[in-house]
Amino acid sequence: MYITAKELAKYIQMPLNQVECLIAKRKIKAHFDGEQYMINQSQFDTYFQQLKIYRAMIEEYWRTPIPEDIDVKDED
């Protein structure tokens, strides 16, 4: 599904002028239909899927307890 640059800015929560700048720099693939740029939304679906996986990995890392060091000796 193709969306406009304005819709994309709302979808990825980024200012419109920054989205337009990324389109101009060809960081975002877009097609100009004569009036406006149209962007394939599926290229961002993959990004959000990966982001969800990375967030889960980070949360798992922070939940993992620090193991006790076997080299620590009581000095009493």
C-alpha positions in Angstrom: 0.0 0.0 0.0 1.3 3.4 -0.9 1.0 6.4 1.4 1.9 10.1 1.1 4.8 11.7 2.8 2.5 13.4 5.3 0.9 10.0 6.2 4.4 8.5 6.5 5.5 11.3 8.9 2.5 10.5 11.1 3.1 6.8 10.8 6.8 6.9 11.9 6.3 9.9 14.2 8.7 12.2 12.5 8.4 15.8 11.3 7.2 16.2 7.7 10.2 18.3 6.7 12.6 15.6 7.9 10.7 12.9 5.9 10.9 15.1 2.8 14.7 15.6 3.4 15.2 11.9 3.7 13.2 11.4 0.4 15.4 14.0 -1.3 18.6 12.3 0.0 17.1 9.0 -1.3 17.2 7.4 2.1 13.5 6.7 1.7 12.4 5.1 -1.6 9.5 7.1 -3.0 7.7 7.6 -6.3 6.6 11.0 -7.6 3.2 10.8 -9.2 3.2 14.3 -10.6 1.7 15.9 -7.5 3.2 14.3 -4.5 5.6 11.6 -3.3 4.1 8.1 -2.7 6.0 5.7 -0.4 5.5 2.0 -0.1 4.5 1.4 3.5 5.7 -2.2 3.5 9.4 -1.0 3.7 8.6 0.4 7.1 6.7 -2.6 8.3 9.9 -4.6 8.2 11.6 -1.8 10.2 8.9 -1.9 12.9 9.1 -5.7 13.1 12.9 -5.6 13.6 12.4 -2.8 16.2 10.0 -4.9 18.2 12.5 -7.8 18.2 15.4 -5.5 19.3 13.2 -4.1 22.1 12.4 -7.6 23.3 16.1 -8.5 23.3 17.0 -5.4 25.3 14.2 -6.0 27.8 15.4 -9.6 28.2 19.0 -8.4 28.8 17.9 -6.0 31.5 15.8 -8.7 33.2 18.7 -11.1 33.4 20.2 -11.1 36.9 23.9 -10.5 37.2 25.6 -13.8 38.1 27.6 -14.0 41.2 31.3 -14.0 40.6 32.9 -17.2 41.7 36.3 -15.5 42.2 35.0 -13.2 45.0 36.3 -14.3 48.4 35.2 -13.3 51.8 37.9 -11.3 53.4 36.6 -11.6 57.0 
